[in-house]
Amino acid sequence: MVVEELHGTLTRSTCTFPYFMLVAFEAGSPLRGLILLLLWPFIALINTCMSQSMALQMLIFISMAGLKMKDLEGVGRAVLSRFYLEDLRGSAYRVFMAFPRRCVVTCFPRVVVEAFCREYLGADMVLGTELHSVKGICTGLVSAKSGYGYGYGYGYGYGYDSAKSGSGYGYGHGHDSATSGYGYDS
């Protein structure tokens, strides 16, 4: 089994802001996109100085609160897939596809990236931030059962045990080389 981080390992970019901006604009409205753009410097400051998890929750709330979960899934399937494919790192993709079982871990909301990961990457499992919803409407809050955000272990807490399977780990953030984004453990 291989476990890879989506942002920074499978994709070249480690920054998730452009993807949140696309969701805010496409599923929400130009006004929502403008609000996110205006608040981005403040969110980036929080991300750097205080808490990556808090910054992630702010991005999720601003870009997704009040939207239908089906709309979020549709934007992920129709719009984000094209941008993810353009940003895909070829060397990481080849290693990822060499394994029979694949898991993608991401801080991005699972409902938005799951279609891309399953359809284009052939992922068997997608671990991401779970969104809270009421009657199919996203509240913009992270679900208590989510268990993943920045800093959460790769697959731990989801029944994944690297000691029992040959696996690759996606390190994602902070690696410059196209091949240093993943390691092996057999």
C-alpha positions as CSV (number, residue, x, y, z in Angstrom):
1,M,0.0,0.0,0.0
2,V,1.2,3.5,-0.7
3,V,0.1,6.6,1.2
4,E,0.7,9.9,-0.4
5,E,-0.1,13.5,0.5
6,L,-2.0,15.2,-2.3
7,H,-0.7,18.8,-1.9
8,G,3.0,19.0,-2.2
9,T,3.8,15.4,-3.1
10,L,1.4,14.3,-5.9
11,T,1.0,17.9,-6.9
12,R,3.8,20.4,-7.4
13,S,2.1,23.1,-5.3
14,T,1.9,22.9,-1.5
15,C,-0.4,25.9,-1.3
16,T,-4.1,25.1,-1.1
17,F,-5.3,28.7,-1.4
18,P,-5.8,28.6,-5.2
19,Y,-8.0,25.5,-4.9
20,F,-10.1,27.1,-2.1
21,M,-10.4,30.2,-4.3
22,L,-11.7,28.1,-7.2
23,V,-14.3,26.4,-4.9
24,A,-15.4,29.8,-3.5
25,F,-15.8,31.3,-7.0
26,E,-17.3,28.3,-8.8
27,A,-19.6,26.8,-6.1
28,G,-20.2,30.1,-4.3
29,S,-20.1,33.4,-6.1
30,P,-17.6,36.1,-7.3
31,L,-18.4,38.0,-4.1
32,R,-17.4,35.0,-1.9
33,G,-14.2,34.7,-4.0
34,L,-13.5,38.4,-3.4
35,I,-14.0,38.1,0.3
36,L,-11.6,35.1,0.4
37,L,-9.1,37.1,-1.6
38,L,-9.3,40.1,0.7
39,L,-8.9,37.9,3.8
40,W,-6.0,35.8,2.4
41,P,-3.2,38.0,3.9
42,F,-4.8,37.7,7.3
43,I,-5.2,33.9,6.9
44,A,-1.6,33.5,5.7
45,L,-0.4,35.4,8.7
46,I,-2.4,33.1,11.0
47,N,-1.0,30.1,9.1
48,T,2.6,31.3,9.6
49,C,2.4,32.7,13.1
50,M,-0.3,30.8,15.0
51,S,-1.9,27.7,13.7
52,Q,-2.1,26.0,10.3
53,S,-5.2,24.1,11.5
54,M,-6.9,27.4,12.3
55,A,-6.0,28.9,9.0
56,L,-7.3,25.8,7.2
57,Q,-10.6,26.0,9.2
58,M,-10.9,29.7,8.1
59,L,-10.4,28.8,4.5
60,I,-13.0,26.1,4.7
61,F,-15.5,28.3,6.4
62,I,-15.1,31.3,4.1
63,S,-15.1,29.3,0.8
64,M,-17.7,26.6,1.7
65,A,-20.2,27.7,4.4
66,G,-23.8,27.7,3.2
67,L,-23.1,25.8,0.0
68,K,-24.8,22.5,-0.9
69,M,-22.6,19.4,-0.4
70,K,-23.6,18.2,-3.9
71,D,-22.4,21.5,-5.4
72,L,-19.0,21.1,-3.6
73,E,-18.7,17.6,-4.9
74,G,-19.6,18.8,-8.4
75,V,-17.0,21.6,-8.4
76,G,-14.4,19.1,-7.2
77,R,-15.4,16.7,-10.0
78,A,-15.8,19.2,-12.9
79,V,-13.5,22.1,-12.1
80,L,-10.8,21.1,-9.6
81,S,-9.9,17.9,-11.4
82,R,-8.6,19.8,-14.4
83,F,-6.4,22.0,-12.3
84,Y,-5.1,19.1,-10.2
85,L,-4.2,17.2,-13.4
86,E,-2.3,20.2,-14.7
87,D,-0.4,20.5,-11.3
88,L,0.3,16.7,-11.0
89,R,3.9,15.8,-10.5
90,G,4.8,13.1,-13.0
91,S,7.5,11.3,-11.0
92,A,5.3,11.1,-7.9
93,Y,2.4,9.9,-10.0
94,R,4.4,7.1,-11.5
95,V,5.5,5.8,-8.1
96,F,2.0,6.1,-6.7
97,M,0.6,4.1,-9.6
98,A,3.2,1.4,-9.2
99,F,1.5,0.2,-6.0
100,P,-1.6,-2.1,-6.1
101,R,-3.4,-0.3,-3.2
102,R,-3.3,3.5,-3.0
103,C,-4.4,6.0,-0.3
104,V,-4.4,9.8,-0.7
105,V,-4.2,12.0,2.4
106,T,-5.1,15.6,2.2
107,C,-6.0,18.5,4.4
108,F,-8.5,19.6,1.8
109,P,-12.1,18.5,2.4
110,R,-12.6,14.9,1.3
111,V,-15.9,15.6,-0.4
112,V,-14.2,18.0,-2.8
113,V,-11.2,15.9,-3.8
114,E,-12.5,12.3,-3.5
115,A,-13.8,12.1,-7.1
116,F,-10.5,13.3,-8.5
117,C,-8.5,10.9,-6.4
118,R,-10.6,7.9,-7.1
119,E,-11.2,8.5,-10.9
120,Y,-7.9,10.0,-12.0
121,L,-5.4,8.6,-9.4
122,G,-7.1,5.2,-8.8
123,A,-7.1,5.8,-5.0
124,D,-8.7,3.1,-3.0
125,M,-9.0,5.4,0.0
126,V,-9.1,9.1,0.4
127,L,-8.5,10.6,3.9
128,G,-9.3,14.3,4.2
129,T,-11.0,16.8,6.3
130,E,-14.6,15.9,6.9
131,L,-17.2,18.8,6.7
132,H,-20.2,19.2,9.0
133,S,-23.5,19.5,7.1
134,V,-27.1,20.0,8.0
135,K,-29.7,18.7,5.5
136,G,-27.1,18.6,2.8
137,I,-25.9,22.2,3.4
138,C,-22.2,22.7,4.5
139,T,-22.0,24.6,7.7
140,G,-18.3,25.5,7.0
141,L,-17.3,23.8,10.1
142,V,-14.9,20.8,10.4
143,S,-16.7,17.7,11.6
144,A,-15.6,16.4,15.0
145,K,-15.1,12.9,13.4
146,S,-12.7,14.4,10.9
147,G,-9.5,13.6,12.7
148,Y,-7.4,15.1,9.9
149,G,-6.0,18.5,9.3
150,Y,-2.5,19.9,9.1
151,G,-0.2,17.9,11.4
152,Y,-2.3,14.8,11.6
153,G,-0.4,11.5,11.0
154,Y,-0.6,9.9,7.6
155,G,-3.3,7.4,7.8
156,Y,-2.9,6.7,11.6
157,G,-6.2,6.6,13.4
158,Y,-7.9,5.2,10.3
159,G,-6.8,1.6,10.7
160,Y,-3.6,2.0,8.6
161,D,-0.6,0.2,9.9
162,S,2.6,0.7,8.0
163,A,4.3,-2.1,9.8
164,K,2.0,-4.6,8.1
165,S,2.4,-3.4,4.5
166,G,5.1,-2.1,2.2
167,S,4.2,1.6,1.9
168,G,5.3,5.0,0.7
169,Y,4.8,8.1,2.8
170,G,4.0,11.5,1.2
171,Y,5.9,14.1,3.1
172,G,4.6,17.0,1.0
173,H,5.5,20.3,2.7
174,G,9.1,21.6,2.6
175,H,10.6,19.3,-0.1
176,D,11.9,20.9,-3.3
177,S,13.0,17.9,-5.3
178,A,10.6,16.1,-7.5
179,T,11.6,12.8,-6.0
180,S,12.1,13.7,-2.3
181,G,8.3,13.9,-1.7
182,Y,8.0,10.3,-0.9
183,G,9.9,7.6,0.9
184,Y,9.6,3.8,1.1
185,D,9.1,1.4,3.9
186,S,9.0,-2.3,3.1
